[in-house]
Amino acid sequence: MQETKEIFCNQCGKKLKVENDILKEDAFEAKKQWGYFSQKDAVLHSFVLCEECYDEMISRFAIPVEITEVTEL
């Protein structure tokens, strides 16, 4: 029997809804592999933000995110 993976928002700790290993609410997922010229050479960082925490984060940007309407999902 396969165990379902739990996913949490790294900012607020909210448990995101997962059914049959499928995320049932949208979230922002980021991965960054750091390379040369950083203090984090050869380290991979990853995190998940719920939609509310994502909106809060981008509201503090000096330059707004670029938003493009997508017609096909």
Backbone hydrogen bonds in HBPLUS format (Angstrom, degrees):
<---DONOR---> <-ACCEPTOR-->    atom                        ^
c    i                          cat <-CA-CA->   ^        H-A-AA   ^      H-
h    n   atom  resd res      DA  || num        DHA   H-A  angle D-A-AA Bond
n    s   type  num  typ     dist DA aas  dist angle  dist       angle   num
A0016-LEU N   A0007-ILE O   2.81 MM   9  5.58 166.3  1.82 157.6 162.0     1
A0009-CYS N   A0014-LYS O   2.86 MM   5  5.27 155.8  1.92 146.4 153.9     2
A0013-GLY N   A0009-CYS O   2.88 MM   4  4.85 136.8  2.07 129.0 140.4     3
A0010-ASN N   A0048-VAL O   2.75 MM  38  5.66 167.8  1.76 162.6 164.5     4
A0024-LYS N   A0017-LYS O   2.76 MM   7  5.37 162.3  1.79 148.7 153.8     5
A0019-GLU N   A0022-ILE O   2.96 MM   3  5.25 160.6  1.99 147.9 147.5     6
A0022-ILE N   A0019-GLU O   2.86 MM   3  5.25 149.7  1.96 112.6 122.4     7
A0028-PHE N   A0049-LEU O   2.87 MM  21  5.08 160.5  1.91 157.4 158.5     8
A0049-LEU N   A0028-PHE O   2.83 MM  21  5.08 154.2  1.89 145.4 153.9     9
A0030-ALA N   A0047-PHE O   2.94 MM  17  5.48 170.7  1.95 163.9 166.5    10
A0047-PHE N   A0030-ALA O   2.98 MM  17  5.48 150.7  2.07 145.4 152.2    11
A0032-LYS N   A0045-HIS O   2.81 MM  13  5.25 159.0  1.85 157.1 161.9    12
A0045-HIS N   A0032-LYS O   2.88 MM  13  5.25 168.5  1.89 148.2 149.5    13
A0034-TRP N   A0043-VAL O   2.84 MM   9  5.44 164.8  1.86 166.3 161.0    14
A0042-ALA N   A0034-TRP O   3.08 MM   8  5.61 134.6  2.29 129.3 130.7    15
A0043-VAL N   A0040-LYS O   3.15 MM   3  5.65 127.2  2.44 155.3 147.0    16
A0054-TYR N   A0050-CYS O   2.95 MM   4  6.19 155.7  2.01 156.0 163.9    17
A0055-ASP N   A0051-GLU O   2.95 MM   4  6.15 164.7  1.97 150.9 154.3    18
A0056-GLU N   A0052-GLU O   3.02 MM   4  6.28 154.9  2.09 143.7 150.8    19
A0057-MET N   A0053-CYS O   2.90 MM   4  6.08 157.0  1.95 145.5 151.5    20
A0058-ILE N   A0054-TYR O   2.96 MM   4  6.25 170.8  1.97 163.4 163.7    21
A0059-SER N   A0055-ASP O   3.09 MM   4  6.10 135.7  2.30 138.7 149.8    22
A0060-ARG N   A0057-MET O   3.19 MM   3  5.78 159.6  2.23 113.4 119.3    23
A0061-PHE N   A0058-ILE O   3.19 MM   3  5.26 165.5  2.21 106.7 111.2    24
